[in-house]
Amino acid sequence: MRFPVSLTASLVVAALSVCSGTRSYAQAAPSQSSSQTPSTVQAPTAKPAPSYIVIDPLANVHYDNRYDFSVGLAYDHLKAGPNLLQGSNLGGLDLSASYWLTRRLGIEGSGRSYMGTSGAAPNSVSINGPFIAQYIFAGGVEWLGPHNKHGALVAHVLGGGAYGQFEKDLRGSSPSVVGFYNNQIAPAVIMGGHFDLNRSPQWVFRITPDAILTDYAINYGPKTKQIDINAAISVGVEYRFKKKR
């Protein structure tokens, strides 16, 4: 069966149109997809770092105060008799006050109490480890040495008197039985100073090492005096009053 020439031509033209349309769609599809770009993702904004105000607690340390006062726990080594082999370790309290005449030169007064027990010489009344005490009141000069806002070294030499209580725990026996001094007031000299560590313009951590010279005597047997030099130290706090020179 033969088809007309015009019908055959029409079918060929239609087929070519369908093929060319399909090819055009296939070529256009990639171009459409390539024209679509992904949206940009923004990173979160960093928060600004917090700001701090630096405060120096020692900025106003100037060493221009007129008065200061200190209190500390105290230790003293003491020989309760002129010939005792055993010394005594006493604990107590150290109170001191200063009046500054100039930036470096001041007047200092100190009151100290030391208490404890002491070894005793062999005796026939069974006295062992009796109680003794020493009370010192002294005054003198002090000198402000090297110093800055962190701390200072202060030297002092104080003179006064010491009351030695040696007979309280002897049960009425003479101090000669245990080799002790008699109860008495004797000359005393304190030589040493302070190591100060500033915590603020007013408050100070203080360490006070000293050598304490005393001149006790006995009034039994050969009445003799003996100069003893013993080590002492106290640890405490100082307060500087705000009144300035």
Number of C-alpha atoms within 10 A of each C-alpha: 3 5 7 8 8 8 9 11 10 10 11 10 10 10 10 10 12 11 10 11 11 11 11 11 10 11 11 11 10 10 10 9 9 8 8 8 7 6 6 6 6 6 6 6 6 6 6 6 6 5 6 6 5 6 7 8 12 16 11 11 17 13 19 16 20 18 20 19 17 20 20 21 18 23 22 23 18 24 19 28 26 17 12 15 11 14 16 19 17 21 21 18 18 22 19 18 18 20 17 22 13 13 14 14 16 18 18 22 19 21 17 22 21 23 20 17 19 24 22 23 19 12 12 8 11 10 17 16 16 17 18 23 22 23 17 24 21 20 21 17 17 23 19 19 12 10 14 14 17 15 18 18 15 19 16 20 19 21 20 18 17 24 19 21 20 22 20 14 16 20 10 8 13 14 22 16 15 25 19 26 25 20 19 14 18 16 17 22 22 26 15 18 21 21 17 21 20 21 16 18 20 17 17 21 19 22 20 19 19 21 19 22 18 25 16 24 20 20 12 12 7 7 8 11 15 14 13 16 17 16 16 21 21 23 20 18 19 23 18 21 15 13 10 12 12
